[in-house]
Amino acid sequence: MASEVITGIGALATMHEGEGTLGLLRDAAVVIDAGRIAWVGPSGSAPAADRATDAAGAAVIPGFVDSHTHAVFGGDRTAEFDARMSGAAYTAGGIRSTVAATRATPTEELAARTHRLLTEALRSGTTTAEVKSGYGLDVETERRLLEVASRFTDEVTFLGAHVVAPELADRRAEYVDLVAGAMLTEAAPLARWIDVFCEEGAFEVDETRRILAAGREAGLGLRLHANQLTMSGAAALGVEMGAASIDHCTFLSDEDVEALASSDTVATFVPGAEFSTRQPYPRIERLRDAGATWAIASDCNPGSSYTTSMPFCIALAVREMGMSPGEAVRAATLGGAQALRREDVGRIAVGACADLVMLSAPDPVHLAYRPGVQLVDRVWRGGVETREWTPRD
């Protein structure tokens, strides 16, 4: 692989601690070699490389790290979205319609759709994505979904506990047994993480604890859908059990905020879901004041957040959640990496993956300043400039 030097970067967002929210370097350069960042510094001091690119004053940021997606599914829920925008309330029940469509969709069709969605995400600057199962809810289909996700990312999450399978709706204890037993046995070799939707209409706290404990025993890291619709107690449970991330966090008590701030659990916000469900947006002020760590993710799914655009989520976080533009960009890059417990992505530093996004703008603030505009000009993933999602080498 040829080395490459990118010079003339107007604003380079390194995420380096102690240099402001984004660790900005002005008039900077980056050297890529063997898929990694080999050098970072002033443009005038950049060493030679096999190939040279002049950024001509454009901003460069780390590739976005989308730590919460449901990108493997069949069908869509256009009619549900239309009804909701016309006044119908959001509930978790719509998941079951996607389950029926997904079960009926051939594996290769699921894979082709996932590839399209991840390529769409890459063209909006996403270079690392977590992908969940959760639209199978039986052993065979959950395994199929995990196998598809594994073709595209190492960040695969088993979400058999999305809702209770429709055929076991009146036998939920039997379904919890299945998820924590035979389904987990099939899933564990294919996944890095286990997740549970702990909420009204999905799973209760005690059921969630049991499923997460079984996943941990099987060697999986813990994630959690928490406090999306109510103060369910899920956020506190996630911190107690050492989850890497608790996601949604729409409704947090002061005690939840304090618990997050005193732990290494990341609060992952998914503002696309609030946009699509008309739920209230969470606010960031208490987490900021407490010193908690947070991330932004797309929550790409067909029911409550059918977007792959991290720039859209950044703009929502700034406008509706009280984040500064710098905080939102950091949350969508370094924050997502922290939510996945990754140190090799989400930052621009020597040794990190060469995942870079060049903007057609002079400063990362433009991602919120110019919402809805395609500002992602060029994307490098693993040191290779690309417009199509492929598995990493």
Steps between C-alpha positions, in 0.01 A plus 500: 500500500646836393549769763315830463550847643206740526618860535330838514235390749327815622373344823601150611281356777740265681286457818825537694435572867603840627461674164135606522192293429622381161876523543518725194825555313503776237692476171571137578603181324455127548704209365330165438704181474388135506147598596606699806579858591880527481552871565299808604628855512542837327449493125838663434684224687329200343730219386486370144278206403427296189195709422406859593157659542441871554194566718502864384380627836225245555427358845586137577339303784514136615250272335174488691457206736133398497468286811129414472333370183244237405614480140390141425126476437232431242213721389436855616246687713401790281134476599586503870718811457226672302244422772733620773566827323121535479464466877523131595711423809826305483518162675745210482239279334592590142814290533287189446402608149868522408556158656241347265656668196853405603419135558359487146801669335774279351845534653666641188232764467560600863872520431450715190279742693752519786778573253294780343428657838861483617623642169248780541635557852860502374418768245377709793830442680444185709801268500420280803153361568351269759220280362238319709278202438155513660253465213504120500394404853545131425823304505535451126425856394709661773792286387442608139497868599821466700667319213404784264622767744829313539569539128524876543625582851671358806263701719214248496235504773255225591159657572273199531341690789353773279139409579336168584450292186136521382446123519598510869324824590302335779798290617765764560688297763548229236637759259745636759618141553550465124698824465723423799537137392487346153490830311801638688692177441458546124566875515808525721757377243375761252474805726717728710212652700161419650223758530149512651213741441395567860178699475122487520385264227836324490694357800485570872803574717519153656472333159764734363740423784469128437559529124797734537654276767467200268662697219787605722550138606519411129780753453302788346530866593188676623291771333150613590202684354406706806255769607361576157134532595506505881733510800499122495797432728693365201766772505590425861511129420735560206744696714479242780583216260785689331340542158721673245208715391140572590314633201208745455513655850202719419383501862775504763462570871763699688612171652543350151714795396717470811541126445608555140747769599663274759539209256658426163159426345425729207158661455422464130238735360306428182332829404370352174261294713359807670460664160307200363289425806431855620624407844663780699870544431732430794712793614872487558550761771482270803738245347743775406491648850546156658794408276335201330612365163252493213476394138267557205382215278253470213284213635440416134187282496182486291259605774628781718814644333538411136815702439864414445613864516720589794519864381120516531524364855773753582279786383209371711724464806613861467158648430287288732725357773719794594834365375753738353603411143836381629339282767272343242781420256705355785203289612458362147866402471696450822179453702387216274843340530477518879152344486656208312809499724723561202820704511597457135214699345326830566825697522790614281819392670810302410412130502123550463310363201525738206127571494468858378225723365579809295222759504416748229517761776779678689390397851312207661247749641349505150349156566247673727520845338387363160248226586372282221792586269728221380830626639684167498732529201744209535526200734802283586430173681800302614718732295313436174288771343164343425132556434387144573482310828716189504624285791832615647806298406 
